[in-house]
């Protein structure tokens, strides 16, 4: 029988608290090891991280939710994250990197014990429960989520809390159903694709044996947050779904036929296969483009790791663990939502954070299952070998992702960060500027900046998809534009006879550290270039002094 609150003896309770303490120490130690990268390079390792900071700063300063100062607009997909970040600017005034460091530490301190509690209540033995709860701390890619200043650890924590309350049928089952509805509602305004989590909980009532009134109360609370999600989207972008979706869809998939093609879906799956070996080494910077290249490449290791993780899923599900099995099912469904609608893993795999949470537990239980089959039974040495392999893999993973973090932050600081500073020092204060990567530049520039990536203004998307970006810039009287290297040709600037461009500044990262960060997290292109635009039918301002720096 799965243990419940009423069945825990005082001695069992003391053992649980000891394991909670060990989990706290483990997660804290792994997080601090990865966060030591901040002593070498201080900042966020993704440009997108700073978009949240720009939106939050505007929200705190103007009491208006939007990327454009004082104007409702899109830009950030997580309503609750914008509010959390804005509270720092409004009341605490901490450095955003330090604020998010503390917040992530708190989330990690909750995630480990929550995983342990769920598995113990499912009846998993103490040692297996501890390993399941502890192993995510050894996954460098998962701990890396705590350093990007984004909502994904909060997303995971809310999933675990919702499962905890929904599956608790004790004396306060009605109250717990409301708490589960609250958790699923908060989850919906954390990530929009998680709006289906509430109904998924309701469907699980066939096994959980929730009453109709409990299901109704949970869904009623969840529905309140759904209205809030749709309302905020309509307020900022006049659309019930985030405005970021249309622009990003074209940018990510226009070369592969669209997000719903077989090619895009295969590429999505292939990207995750290649991500698996990258958990353990920085050597795998090459990119596999087709199945013909798999033989003899690191992607073959990815297939083997994927099979091992799949065996681990089978090993866990076969133990009939309702809470853990529901978590695994939600992770699969969450990935399928992206596969069918927006097939990309996101920077560093952050769009499917549950995969990163569950990767090491599945690898461990897959390896243990195989070792037990070899030994023809459960013997002490099988668990010992599996644990040793887990520790070795975790050591390699944390070391790898510390390097990835250092290189990622260094790249954003050395390109986008330096470009923003150069603009402050050399451009007129009232300059009209547009950029493709809008995060760090907008945060440093701290003035009006037009987005060329389709994240903010829904009216811009037709210009993007039809190749009329120069026309959009002229209509908005943009004088300067910041682009990744070689993007001027792709965006149609060089083909417009009514437009000439003068390069004013360029900042690039060294290739070797940049390619590691790019292959492992797709943080940003190698160089950022600033151009002054000259329209044949408009007055030109005097060009500022140019600068090129590598």
URVEN-V986211 format. One line per field, one symbol per residue. ss: DSSP state (H for helix, E for strand, C for the rest). Layout:
# URVEN-V986211
ss=???
This chain:
# URVEN-V986211
ss=CCCCHHHCCHHHHHHHHHHHHHHHHHHHHHHHHHHHHHHCCCCCCCCHHHHHHHHHHHHHHHCCCCCCCCCCCCCCCCHHHHHHHHHHHHHHCCCHHHHHHHHHHHHHHHHHHHHHHHHHHCCCCHHHHHHHHHHHHHCHHHHHHHHCCCCHHHHHHHHHHHHHHHCCCCCCHHHHHHHHHHHHHHHHCCCHHHHHHHHHHHHCHHHHCCCHHHHHHHHHHHHHHHHHHHHHHHHHHCCCCCCHHHHHHHHHHCCCCCCCCHHHHHHHHHHHHHHHHCCCCCCCCCCCCCHHHCCCCHHHHHHHHHHHHHHHHHHHHCCCCHHHHHHHHHHHHHHHHHHHHCCCCCHHHHHHHHHHHHHHHHHHHHHHHHHHHHHCCCCHHHHHHHHHHHHHHHHHHHHHHHHHHHHHHHHHHHHHHHHHHHHHHHCCCCCCEEECCCHHHHHHHCCCEEECCCCCCHHHHHHHHCCCHHHHHHHCCCCEEEEECCHHHHCCCCCCCCEEEEEEEEEECCHHHHHHHHHHHCCCCCEEEEEEEEECCCCCCCCCCCEEEC
